[in-house]
Amino acid sequence: MATDKNFADFVASQIEEAGNIRYRKMFGEYAFYCNDKVVGLICDNQVFVKPTEAGRRFIGSDVKEAPAYEGAKNSFLIEDKIEDRDWFCELIRLTEQELPVPKKKKPKKK
């Protein structure tokens, strides 16, 4: 089951105060970005946030991990906390701060 665009819009609106938020459709699902860093995925209308040490400390003992799709590494599966805008924004901010700056892509040769 592919993710509903309305759900992706909702997730983006919930974390809009965490930084420059955008999302991009990929293979029927969505990658979401904070300040040009991929911080998570939305797959099958579920939110998966990249695992970081800061995120793990913030979530605490209630952290639930699962792969976003078959063959993927585990990510933090965020379920009921999506509704808590302040909590969700803080998790995204902490995650973005710990992730490396993406490498610049080389231009494609023609």
C-alpha positions as CSV (number, residue, x, y, z in Angstrom):
1,M,0.0,0.0,0.0
2,A,1.5,3.3,-1.0
3,T,1.4,6.3,1.2
4,D,-1.5,8.8,0.9
5,K,-0.3,12.3,-0.2
6,N,-2.7,13.8,2.4
7,F,-0.8,11.9,5.1
8,A,2.6,13.2,3.8
9,D,1.1,16.7,3.9
10,F,0.0,16.2,7.5
11,V,3.4,14.9,8.6
12,A,5.1,17.9,6.9
13,S,2.8,20.3,8.6
14,Q,3.4,18.7,12.0
15,I,7.2,19.3,11.7
16,E,7.3,22.5,9.8
17,E,8.8,24.4,12.7
18,A,11.8,22.1,12.9
19,G,13.5,23.7,10.0
20,N,13.2,23.9,6.2
21,I,10.9,20.9,5.6
22,R,10.1,19.3,2.3
23,Y,9.3,15.9,1.1
24,R,9.7,14.0,-2.2
25,K,7.8,11.1,-3.6
26,M,10.0,8.1,-4.3
27,F,8.7,4.7,-5.5
28,G,5.2,5.4,-4.2
29,E,6.5,6.5,-0.8
30,Y,8.1,9.7,0.6
31,A,11.4,10.8,1.9
32,F,11.3,13.8,4.1
33,Y,14.0,16.4,4.5
34,C,14.9,18.9,7.2
35,N,17.4,21.6,6.0
36,D,18.3,19.4,2.9
37,K,19.1,16.3,5.0
38,V,16.9,13.2,4.7
39,V,15.7,12.7,8.2
40,G,13.1,10.0,7.6
41,L,10.7,8.1,5.4
42,I,6.9,7.8,5.2
43,C,6.0,4.3,4.0
44,D,2.6,2.7,4.1
45,N,1.3,5.7,6.0
46,Q,3.8,5.1,8.8
47,V,6.6,7.5,9.8
48,F,10.2,6.3,10.1
49,V,12.9,8.6,11.5
50,K,16.6,8.0,10.9
51,P,18.1,6.6,14.1
52,T,20.6,8.9,15.9
53,E,22.0,8.8,19.4
54,A,20.4,12.2,20.2
55,G,17.0,10.8,19.0
56,R,17.4,7.7,21.0
57,R,18.1,9.7,24.2
58,F,15.1,12.0,23.4
59,I,12.6,9.1,22.8
60,G,13.9,7.2,25.8
61,S,13.0,3.6,26.7
62,D,9.8,3.7,24.5
63,V,11.8,3.7,21.3
64,K,10.3,1.3,18.7
65,E,12.5,0.3,15.8
66,A,11.5,-1.3,12.5
67,P,12.5,-1.2,8.8
68,A,10.6,1.2,6.6
69,Y,10.5,-1.4,3.8
70,E,11.8,-4.9,3.3
71,G,15.6,-5.0,3.3
72,A,16.0,-1.5,5.0
73,K,17.9,-0.8,8.1
74,N,15.9,-0.2,11.2
75,S,14.6,3.3,11.9
76,F,12.6,4.8,14.7
77,L,8.9,4.0,14.1
78,I,6.9,7.0,15.3
79,E,3.3,6.2,15.9
80,D,1.2,8.0,18.4
81,K,3.6,10.9,18.9
82,I,2.9,12.3,15.4
83,E,0.1,14.2,16.9
84,D,2.4,15.9,19.4
85,R,3.8,18.7,17.3
86,D,6.3,20.0,19.8
87,W,7.7,16.6,20.6
88,F,7.8,15.6,16.9
89,C,9.6,18.8,15.9
90,E,12.2,18.4,18.6
91,L,12.9,14.8,17.5
92,I,13.4,16.1,13.9
93,R,15.6,19.0,15.0
94,L,17.8,16.6,17.0
95,T,18.0,14.1,14.2
96,E,18.9,16.8,11.6
97,Q,21.6,18.2,13.8
98,E,23.3,14.8,14.2
99,L,23.2,13.8,10.5
100,P,26.1,14.7,8.2
101,V,25.7,17.3,5.5
102,P,24.9,15.4,2.2
103,K,27.6,15.2,-0.4
104,K,27.3,17.3,-3.5
105,K,26.2,15.3,-6.5
106,K,28.4,15.5,-9.6
107,P,26.7,16.8,-12.7
108,K,25.7,14.1,-15.1
109,K,27.7,13.8,-18.3
110,K,25.9,14.2,-21.5
